[in-house]
């Protein structure tokens, strides 16, 4: 390849990257979600009012919100896991095993409880309305993870939202990277809940 062609190829690749990266990031932040779901306020949004990074993802489940809630409420590293990619999570030493059955011992969450992401990392339960809403927040309210369940004539629309406070550029970069990783894991989680709930239903 001549130097001119090599330069042209590198220029084309750089241009493609400039276009593709923002597109991929935007898609990752709203996987499965409609425009209305992205735009609507959700419980927990007020805890991080000036979020620099926001992601809204969703899935339709052929089961009632009551059934879906039974699986959602079990989440946690020391509970029913996250129904996602256990092998990937355990490469990081998280010791997660996703449940394939509903367990009575994991069916209760109330405000003040803690949902663990890892041994020493947990989110506080802020709102837990069975069949409707679950809101989890970091102790310093720098991050929230909210779930809303909407009844669609016997089916459920499960919407998950993450909000990251980004008080400085370094935190903004970290939040961007975390959100991209979360895009993969949250998609796996939503599909994992869907598959389990539909089997239950």
FIRO-381717 format. One record per residue: residue in one letter; z, y, x of N, C-alpha, C, O in turn. Coordinates in steps of 0.02 Angstrom, whole numbers, plus 50000, padded with zeros to 5 digits. Example, Ala and Ser with C-alpha at 12.3 -4.5 7.8 and 13.67 -1.06 7.14 Angstrom:
% residues 2
A503904971650660503904977550615503904983550660504234983450712 S503544988850642503574994750684503945000250645504025005750670 
This chain:
% residues 201
X500004994050043500005000050000500005006250044500395006750091 X499565010850029499515016950069500125021450055500445020850003 X500275026050103500845030650091500765034650027501265036049993 X500155036550010500045040449949500205036349887500525038749840 X499975030149887500125025749829500865024149826501155023749772 X501175023149885501895021649886502285027549857502745026649817 X502095033549876502435039549850502325040249775502785042049739 X501715038649753501575039049681501985033949643502245035349589 X502045027849671502435022649638503165024549634503485023549582 X503435027249689504135029349689504245035049640504755035349605 X503765039649636503815045149588503815042649517504195045049475 X503375037749503503345034949436503995031349418504235031849362 X504275027649468504905024049456505475028949443505885027849399 X505495034349482506015039349473505965042649405506465043849371 X505355044249384505245047249318505465042549263505785044549215 X505285036149270505485031149220506245030649216506525029949161 X506575030949274507315030549274507625036549239508095035849201 X507345042449253507605048649222507555048249146507995050549110 X507015045149122506905044449050507325038649022507625039248968 X507335033049058507635026949031508395027149030508695024748982 X508705030049081509445029849085509765033449026510205030648993 X509575039749011509865043048952509725039248887510145038848843 X509115036448882508945032648821509385026548815509655025148761 X509465022848870509885016848869510615018648854510955015048817 X510845024148883511535026248871511635028048798512145026248767 X511165031748769511215033648699511215027548654511595027148606 X510775022648669510755016448629511405012548635511655009948585 X511675012348695512285008548706512875011548668513325008048646 X512865018148661513425021448626513405020648551513895022048517 X512845018348523512805017948451512485011348428512135011248378 X512605005948465512314999548448512494997648376513084997448358 X511994996248335512094993848267512294999048216512304997548156 X512465005148239512735010248193512175014448163511675015948196 X512265016448100511785020948067511945028148087512465029648115 X511475032648071511595039748084512225042148048512615046048076 X512315039947985512905042047947513545039547979514045043247982 X513545033348004514145030648035514315034248101514895035048117 X513805036348137513915040048198514205046948182514635049448218 X513965050048128514165056948112514825057448076515175062448084 X515015052448037515605053047994516255052948035516295049548086 X516745056748012517405056548043517755049948025517695047547969 X518105047248073518485041148063519215042348076519395046848114 X519655038348046520365038748063520455037948138520145033648169 X520875042148167520985041948239520595047048278520765048548335 X520065049848248519665054848284520095060848304519975063848357 X520575062548263520985068548276521445067648336521705072548362 X521545061448359521995060248416521675062448481522025064248529 X521005062348484520635064848543520125069948516519525068448513 X520355075848496519915080548460519335083148503518795084648476 X519425083648569518905086348612518625080748657518585081548718 X518445075148627518195069448665517545071148700517075073948670 X517505069548765516895070648803516405064948797515805065948805 X516665058948783516245053048774516455049648709517045048248699 X515975048348665516105045148601515585039548592514995040548603 X515825033748571515375028148556515545025348488516125024448472 X515035024148447515125021148381514655015248375514045015948383 X514935009448361514545003248356514734999548293515295000248268 X514264995648265514394992648200514014986248190513524984848224 X514244982348141513914976048124514044974648050514564976548023 X513574971348017513664969147948513874961847949513594957747985 X514384960247908514674953547907514654950847836514864954247789 X514394944847829514354941647763515024938547744515094932447737 X515514942847736516194940847717516544947047692516344952647708 X517074946147653517444951847626517864955247680518024952147731 X518044961647670518474964947718519144961347730519414961547785 X519394958047679520024954447687519954948747737520404947547778 X519394945247735519264939847782519154942647852519434940047901 X518754947947858518614950947923519254953547955519354952848015 X519674956547915520304959247940520734953847973521044955048024 X520734947847944521144942447972520954940948044521374939048085 X520314941648061520094940648130520224946748172520444946148229 X520074952648145520174958848183520904959748204521034961748260 X521354958448159522064959748172522354955248226522894956648252 X521994949948244522244945348295522084947548366522304944348414 X521694953048375521464954748442522044956348488522584958648468 X521924955048552522424956548603522414951348658522284945448645 X522534953448718522524948948775523024943248768522884937648789 X523604944748740524124939648731524144937048659524624933848638 X523604938348622523554936048553522914931948545522844926848579 X522464934048502521864930148489521274931748533520724929348521 X521394935848585520844937748630520414943148599520634946948556 X519784943448622519324948648598518664945848573518194949648559 X518614939248567518024935948537517374937848573516834937648544 X517434939648636516854942148672516664937148727516584931148714 X516604939648788516384935448844516984933648887517114936948938 X517354928548866517974926748900517874925548975518284927549015 X517324922248993517214920649063517154926949105517414927349161 X516794931949079516744938349115517424941649121517604944149175 X517794941849067518454945049068518924941449116519324944649150 X518874934849118519324931049161519134931249234519544929549277 X518514933249249518334934449319518754940149347518864940649408 X518984944649302519404950249322520144948449318520584952749327 X520284942049304520984939749301521354941749239521964942349239 X520994942949184521324945349123521654939849082522054941349037 X521504933649098521834927949064521754928448988522254928348951 X521134928848966520994929548894520664923148869520214920448900 X520904920948812520584915248778520504917048705521004917648668 X519894917848683519764919948614519894914348565519684908648576 X520244915948512520424911048461519824909348418519394913548405 X519814903248395519304900948347519624898948281519284896348237 X520264900248275520624898848212521064904848195521264908748239 X521214905548132521684910748110522394908148119522554902548101 X522824912448148523514910448162523994915248125523944921348132 X524464912448087524944916548051525334921148098525494926848079 X525484918848158525894922748205525554929148228525884933648254 X524894929748219524524935648241524284939848183523874944348193 X524514938648123524244942048065524604948648048524404952048001 X525104950348085525474956448070525424961348128525594959748185 X525174967348113525194972948159525434978948121525204980248065 X525904982648149526154988648117526174994248168526204992948228 X526155000548145526195006148192526805005348238527355003848216 X526685006448302527205005548352527124999148392527384998648448 X526754994248365526604988248403526114990048459525814995348459 X526034985448506525574986348562525064980748563525244974848559 X524424982548569523894977748578523704977948652523464983048677 X523804972448686523694972248758522954970948775522634966548746 X522694974948822522034973848849522074969548912521614965748928 X522644970048947522794966149007523554965749011523904968548970 X523804962249063524524961349069524914967849066525424968349032 X524664972949101525034979249106524674985049074524834990849088 X524184983549033523804988848999523804987448924523584982148902 X524064992148886524084991148814523924997548775523975003048801 X523714996548713523585002148668524085001848611524224996448584 X524345007648592524825007948537524455007448470523925010448461 X524745003748424524485003648355524715010048320525315011248313 X524235014148299524395020448265524325019648190524735022048152 X523785016248168523665015048097523455007648090523055005148128 X523745004448040523554997448024523584996647949524114995347920 X523014997447917522964996647844522534990547831521924990747836 X522854984847814522494978547807521874979147762521904981647706 X521314976847790520684976947753520324983547755519774984147727 X520614988547790520304995247790520234998247860519674999647882 X520794999247894520775003247956521275000448007521834998547990 X521045000348070521494999048127521335004348180520765005048201 X521855008048201521775013148253522245011548310522845010948300 X521965011048370522345009848431522255015848477521715018848479 X522785017648513522745023548557523125022248622523635018948623 X522855025048676523225025048739523855029148731523865033848691 X524385027448767525025031048759524965038548768525335042348736 X524495040848810524405048148820523855051048776523675056848785 X523605047048729523065049248683522435051548721522065055748696 X522325048648780521705050248817521125045848793520555047048811 X521285040748753520785036048729521005033248663521585031648653 X520535032548616520675029148553520135024048539519565024748559 X520345018748505519885013348485520035012148412520565009448394 X519565013948369519665013548296519175008748264518605008048287 X519405005448211518985000848173519045002548099519595003448073 X518475003048066518465004147994518074998547961517544996547985 X518344995947906518024990647868517814993447800518234995947763 X517174992947785516914995647722516624989947680516204986147704 X516844989547618516604984347573515904986147548515804991547519 X515434981647559514744982647536514554977047489514164972647506 X514844977247429514694972147378514824965047403514394960747399 X515424964047430515614957447454515474956247527515734951447557 X515054960447556514954960347628515384965747660515664969947625 X515444965547726515844970547761515434974047814515064970947852 X515504980547815515234984447870515824985947916516284989647897 X515814983047977516354984048025516114989148077515624987848113 X516454994748081516265000248126516815001248177517395001948160 X516615001348241517095002448295516925009048330516345010448343 X517425012948345517315019348379517795020048438518395018648432 X517515022448494517915024148553517855031548565517315034448559 X518415034748582518405041848600518795042648665519365040448672 X518475045948713518765046848779518875054348792518405058348786 X519485056148811519605062948834519345063548905519465059148946 X518995069048920518705069948987518895076849014518475081449013 X519505077649036519745084349057519435086949121519485092849136 X519105082649161518795084949223518195080449238518125075049209 X517755082549284517145078749299517275071549322516905067049304 X517805070449361517945063749386518115059049328517875053349326 X518515061449281518695057349223518075056349179518005050949149 X517645061249175517035060649136516595054949163516345050849125 X516515054749229516115049449260516425042649247516075037849229 X517085042149255517435035849243517355033649170517255027749156 X517405038349125517335036949053516625034549037516535030048996 X516135037649069515435035649057515335028349079515025024449043 X515595026649138515525019849163515895014949118515635009649101 X516515016749099516905012349055516555011248989516555005648963 X516255016548962515905015948898515305011348903515155007648856 X514955011448960514385007048968514604999748972514284995348942 X515144998349009515414991549011515644989448942515514983748920 X515974993948907516224992548840515654991148792515744987348744 X515074994148803514504992848758514344985448756514204982748703 X514354982248814514214975048817514774971048784514654966548744 X515394972748802515964968848778516084969948703516244965148667 X516004976148680516114977548609515584974248566515724971648512 X514954974348589514434970848552514614963448546514564960548492 X514824960448601515034953448598515614952348551515634947348515 X516084957048550516664956448507516474956948433516694952948392 X516054961948416515854962648346515474956548322515574954248266 X515044953848365514674947848346515134941748342515044937348301 X515634941648386516124936148384516534936248321516654930948291 X516744942148300517114942848236516654940848178516864937348132 X516034943248181515554941648127515484934048119515534931448064 X515354930648174515234923448171515844919748145515784915148104 X516434921648168517044918348145517184919748072517364915248034 X517114926048052517254927847982516764924447935516954922247881 X516134924047955515634920747911515764913247906515644910347853 X516004910147958516194903147954516784902247907516814897547868 X517264906847912517864906547869517664907547796517904904047752 X517214912447784517004913947716516614908147686516394908447628 
